[in-house]
Amino acid sequence: MIRTGDPARDAAACVGVWIAAIEARDGHRAPGAVADRARSAFGHGAVRLGVSGAPIAGFALTLGQGAAVLPGPGTASDTGERPPVTRRTALLNYLAVHPSAAGRGLGRALLDDAVEFARQDGYDEIRLEVRPTNAGAVRLYEAAGFARSPGERPHPLDGGPIVEYRRTL
């Protein structure tokens, strides 16, 4: 079951899930900058924070118009910052499932929740970014109707490639 999260109350638990998922994916400890960057996203105008479980086993954080978008995932400009997210486009900024809850459909449920909430809130499109090497996430997004945009850019923390996916609502 997906419930509406409270960014102030749930941020720490969500960041913990994010770090656990990254460490399971990558096979090594995540640098402190990863947690700092994730923490900073929770104070920037969430359209939807969907969470599941008690304790939280997974979450999806979607941003929209009025969100203070920080440097990081998103199409880079000359300054390395994302362009503003317009009313027309929502940004699925984070989606993660704790490794102990993986493989049970929770990621898809969180993704579907984010898409539906953005649609109901009047957005025309939702976009996200992912490492192309994150095969499980890429399969999930493509199965949910997201299409890859051309090009890639370097991740701001480690320089690895990031690609964008979009879905019309």
N, C-alpha and C positions, 0 to 999 in steps of 0.2 A: 504494500500500500504506500502510495506517495502522499505526503502531507506538505503543506506550506511551511517552510522553515523560517526562522527568524535570524537574519544575518548577524545581529549582535549576539544572540544566544548560541547559535549553531556554528559560527565561523571556526572556532578552534577544533571542534570535532570534524568538520568538513575538511579542514586543512590536514588533519591527521589521516583521514581517508585518502586524500590526494597524495600525501607523501608515501603511505603504505602501497598504494597502487603503482606509483612511479618506481619505488624500490623493487617491487615484485616484477614489474615489466623490465627494468634495466639490470637487475641483479646486483645492485650496489647501493650504498647509502646516498641519498639525495643531498646535494649541498644545501646549506642553510638559506641561500638566496632563493631557492625554490619555494620554501615555506613562507618566506617574507613576501615574495611576489604574490603568492596565492592569498595570504592574509589580507593584503592591500586591496584585493578585488571586492571584498565583502562590504566595503563602505561606499560603493559607487553606484547607487541607483539601481538596485536589482529590480528587474521586471518580475522575476520568479526565482525563488530558491525552493526547489523540490527536494525533499529528503525522504529517506526510507530507513526504517529500523530504529530501535532504541536499545543499545546505542546506535548511532547513525552508521548504516552499512553502505550507503551510497548517496550521492547528491548531484544535482545539476544546477548551475548558476547561470541565469540568462540576464543580460543587460540590454538596455534600450535607450531611447531618447532621453537626454538629460543625464545620462551616465557619464561620469568623468572617466574617460577611457585612457588607461595608462599605457606607456610603451610596453609592448609585448605582443602576444598573438593578435593578428589582424594584419591587414595590408599595410605595409610600411610606406611612409612618406619620406621625403628627403631628410627629415629630422629623426626618423626612426620611430615616430609615434603613429598610432593607428588614426585613421580618419574618424571623425565623429560618426557614431552610429545614428542613423536617421530614424524617424518615426516609421519609415517604411521597412527598415531592416532591424531585426533583433540579433544579438550576438550571444550564442551559446559559449560562454567564456570558459566554463569548467564543467566536466562531467567525469565522475569517478565512482568506482565500486571497490569496496575493500576486498582484498584478495580472498578473504574467508567467505565472502558472499558471491564471488564470481561464478559464472556459468549457470546461473539460475534465472536469467532473463531480466535482472534488475537494471542493467545498463539500458536495455531497450525500453523498459518501462519508464525510466527517467528521461530518456530521449523523447519518447512519445509524449510525455507530460510537458516537456519544454516546448515542443512543437505546437501542441494543442493550446497551451496557454498563450503563446505568442500569437497564434491565429485568432483566438478569442479576444485578445487585447488589441486587435486591429492591425497587426504587422502583416506586410505583404510577403516577407521573406525572412528566413533565418539563416545565419551563416555561422561557421565555426572554423577553427584551425586545428590541425593535427600533424604530428610527425608522420611522414609517409612510411616510415619503418614500423609504426604502431599498427601492425596488420589487423589485429582484432578490432581496434577502433575504426579503421578504414572500412572493414567488412560491415560493421554495425551501421555506419553512416550511409554507405552505399545501399545496403538492404533497406534502409529507411527512406530512400528516395533522394538523398543528397548527391549532388554532382560536383566533381572536382573542377575548380577554376584553373585556368592556365597559370603556369609559373609557380615559383616558390621563393621563399626568402629565408634568411638565416634567423634562427631563434636568438633572441636577445641575451640569453644566459650562456649558451654554449656554442652558438654558431651553426648547429645542425639544421637541416632543412625543415621548413614548415610549409604546409600547403593549405589552401582554403577550400572548403566545401560549402555549397549553398543549396537551399531548397526553397522553392516557391511555395507559399502557403495558400 
